[in-house]
Amino acid sequence: MTAEPITTAKPTHRSAVTNGSEVLPGVDGRSTWVRRLRDLIESHIDDLGGLARVTEAERSLVRRIATLTVELERMEARFATNGQATAAELDLYARGAGHLRRMLETIGTKRRPRNVTPGVDAYLADSRS
């Protein structure tokens, strides 16, 4: 008895989030919140070496990191506008910042440069053609 091979879904059969046409399903991507989220996701993915070098688990963590960052920034703006923060707000902010730090440690906080130049072998092979 042979098992059916697992096939990859065609791009048209994948979710809008998976294929990159939406950041969040059913949410207007033009809002300030979603635009900032998208910018942060892109920046973190670039820091990790680009989309081709990032695992699905890292992509998932990056989304959560970006979400926490956007919300922490919103809290900071509210603190600045109000000129203060309550003890409860500071506690929530500190817990969110702690979670963010731990997630950043998980994926690594050092930029992973992408190799944008070909290796010596590729350069020599190309020059011989």
Secondary structure, DSSP 8 states (H G I E B T S, - for coil): ----------GGGS-TTTTTS-SSTTS-TTSHHHHHHHHHHHHHHHHTT-GGG--HHHHHHHHHHHHHHHHHHHHHHHHHHHT---HHHHHHHHHHHHHHHHHHHHH-SS------S--HHHHHHHHH-
